[in-house]
Amino acid sequence: MAIVVNKPIPEFDANATGGLKVSNTSHLGHVLVMYFYPKDNTPGCTTEAMQFRDRYKDFEKAGATVFGVSRDNMKSHDEFKAKLELPFELIADTEEKMCHMFGVVKNKIMYGKKVKGIERSTFLIGADGILKAEWRGLKVPGHVDDVLKAVKALKKSA
């Protein structure tokens, strides 16, 4: 089932750092920001994680919980989180269930070869479990600020 703006997000269950279990219903009542990224410890993903880290208190103040999601395993996520001192949890989607559900698995060309990769994307989910906004195929510069503006606008309209 594909996700659609202004519709409930489909059912999912996932494991995150900190021993946290995350599902489509685990955070009802809270705004969620879920950002999907290709790989721990790569330049763009590190920059994006640090930008979410640096604005984390602003997201909290606006009432949002942030999760990073990638196909990396829990060990990789734990190390990445510790190295960057990330204040939010990372979801390990090693079987790509969430990546497929959110439609972020894309064919890419790397070094002349076709590979399956993750399209950098962010999803804003309302406290009611409804997808409020999505950003797909995004560029890192300025993105975190755009998401924060959307979270604040959602808070004002609530």
N, C-alpha and C positions, 0 to 999 in steps of 0.2 A: 504494500500500500504506500503510495507516494504521499508526501506531506504537502499540504496546501495552506497558504496564508488564509487566516480567518476560519480555520477548521481545527478540531482537536488533533494533537499529535498522536500517532499510533502507539500501541502498547510496546514497551521495551523494558528490558532488565539489563543492568550492566554493573560492573564492579569498578570502583574508583580508588585512588590512593586514599590512605587513611582508613582503609577497611570499610569504606562507605559503599552501600548498595544504592544504586540510582535507578528509578523507573519513571514511567510516564506519570505515575501518581504520587511518587515519594515527596515531591516538592509542591504539591498543590497548595495554593495560598501564598506562594512566593513566585516572583518573576524570575525566570531562568534565562541566562545567556549561555548558549552552548556554541563554542567555536571549534570547528573541525580544522585540523592542520595536518600536513603531510607526515612529518617525522620529527621526533625529539632531536635536539642538538644540531639542527641544521640552521643556517644563518637566518632565513626569513621566519622560521618557526620560533627561534630563540627571540628575535626582535618582537614578534607578535606577543609571545608569552610575557616578555618584560613590560610591554606597554599595558597589557591587561593587569599585570602586577602593580605597575606604578599608578594606575587609576582605580585599583581595587576598592579603596576606601570610598571613593566617589560612587562606585557601583553599589556598595553596601548601603551607603547613605540614601541612595535612590531606591533601595529595597530589592536589589537584584542579587542572585546567587550566580557565580560564574563557574563554568566547567570547561576545561579543554578536553577535546576528544581526538584520539588518533589510533592507528592500528598497532602502535608500539605495545610491548608487554608491560606488566606492572613493575618489574625490576627497572626497566628503562625509564618509566614514568617517575618512580620513586627517586632515581638519581637525578633526572632532569629537574624535578620539583625542588629537591634539596639544593642543587647547584645554583639555581636561579632564585631560590628563596621565594617560591610562589606561595601566596596565601590562599589559593584556591586548589581544588582537587582536579585530578586528571583522570579521565575515563579510558580504560584499556579496552579497545574494541578489536581485539586480535582476530576475531572471526568475521569482521566487517559487517556485522548485522546492522548496527546503527548507521554505518557509512552508507550501506545500500538503502536503508529505510529513508534516510535524509537525502539520498540522491547525490552524494558527493564523490562517488567512485567514477573516475573519468579515464578515458584512454589518453595518454600523453606520449610525446616523443622525447626520449632522453638519450642523448648521445647517438642519435640516428635509429634507435630502436623503439618500437611501440611497447609501452608498459602501462599497467593499470596503476593509477595514482589517485591521491586524494586532492580534490579541488578545495582550496582554502575557502571556507564558508562559515558564516555565523548565523545563528537562529535565535530570535527573541520570542520566548514563550511566556504568555501572560500567566498570572496567578490562577487563572481558570483552566489552564492546560491547553489554551488555544494558541496556535502559532500566529504571532502578531506581525513579524517582519522577518525577512531573510536577506542576506547579502551573499552572493555567490561569485566565485571566480575573482575575489577581491584582491586588491593590493594593500599591503600592510600600512604604509604611511597614511595617517589620518583616520584609519578605520575604527580604532578603539573609541576615538572621540565621537564618530558618527553613531556608534552603537550606544554610547552613554547618552547622547542627545535623545535617541529613540526611547531609552529606558526612562529618562526624565519626563518625556512627553507622555509616555504610558502612565506614569505615576500621577501626572496632573489630570489625565482624563479619567482616572479611576475614582 
